[in-house]
Amino acid sequence: MVGNVLKLGSGRSVYCLEKGTGPSLLCLHGLGGGSYFFSSLAGALADRFRTVAVDLPGCGFSPASASGFSIEGCVEILEELVRERMSEGVTILGHSMGTIIGLKLAARGSIPVFRLIFVGGLPEPIPEARKRLRERAREVRERGMAGVGDVTMPIVFSGASLRRVPDKVAMYHRLLELNDPIEYARTADALAQASARDSVPKISAPCLAVTGSEDHYAPPAFVKQFVEQLRGPVQYKEIEDCGHMPFFEKPEMFEATVRSFLESEID
C-alpha cells in the first residue's frame, strides 16, 4: 500500500493508505486504531477495488485538528476528501467509531455513497461502553497510555483469538499504547457522547453488518436491532470465536465476507 499525507483544498491534511484499482472503498478505523487496520483487506481486494484507508484527525500520521477531535470534524474532512479524490462515489466501511462517522457522512447526502459496511459498529456506544470510554479517557489523562493495552486486549479480542493470534494481539497492544495520550483521551470522550441514531432512518443504500460472536462493544443482539432499522437491503454476518477485531482475528473470513458483499448484485 502507498501512504501519503494529502493536503485538501481547505488547507486541512489527512493521511491515507491506498491500494488497488476500481470502485472506491473508504475505510474508517475505530478508537486508538489507524489505516493499518485495513492493510490486509486492501491487498485482498486490490484486483477489483481501490481501498482508501484514512488516519482520522489526530490519529496515526494525520495532524490533529486545531479545535480538537470531534465526530463532526471527521465527517467534514472526509466529505472534502471524497469530493476531491473520489468524486465518482464510495462504499464506506466503518469499524466501531468509524461506523458512527460513516453513518453521519452518508446521511448528509452530499456525496454519492453506494453501500455501507459496519464492522463491530453501532449508531452509538452501548451504556457499558460509554462508561468504559469515559473512565479510560480520565485514566489516560492522569497516567498516560502505559497500561491501556493490558486492559483493552481482553475486551477487544475473543478468548480464542488471544490464544490463536498472540502476535497480532501484541502488535495491536504496542501500537495502541503509542497513541498520543491527549488525542486519545479527546477521541475517547468524543466517542463516549457520540450518536448517529438520527442518521439511521436516512440510510437507504445496501448495508453489510459484520460483528464477532464475542464482541463486547457491538454485541450481536444490539447489531441485529440496529440493522432492523435500516431502510435498504441488509446483510448480516456474525463471526464465531471472534471479538471486536475481525480483520486481525479472522482475516480470511472477514475479507471473503466483504468481497462477497461488494461483488453482489442487490436490487
PyMOL commands that set and color helices and strands:
alter all, ss='L'
color gray80, all
select helices_A, chain A and resi 35-45+71-85+97-108+127-143+148-156+159-164+166-177+181-192+197-202+220-227+246-249+251-263
alter helices_A, ss='H'
color red, helices_A
select strands_A, chain A and resi 2-7+13-19+24-28+50-55+90-95+113-119+207-212+234-239
alter strands_A, ss='S'
color yellow, strands_A
deselect
rebuild
show_as cartoon
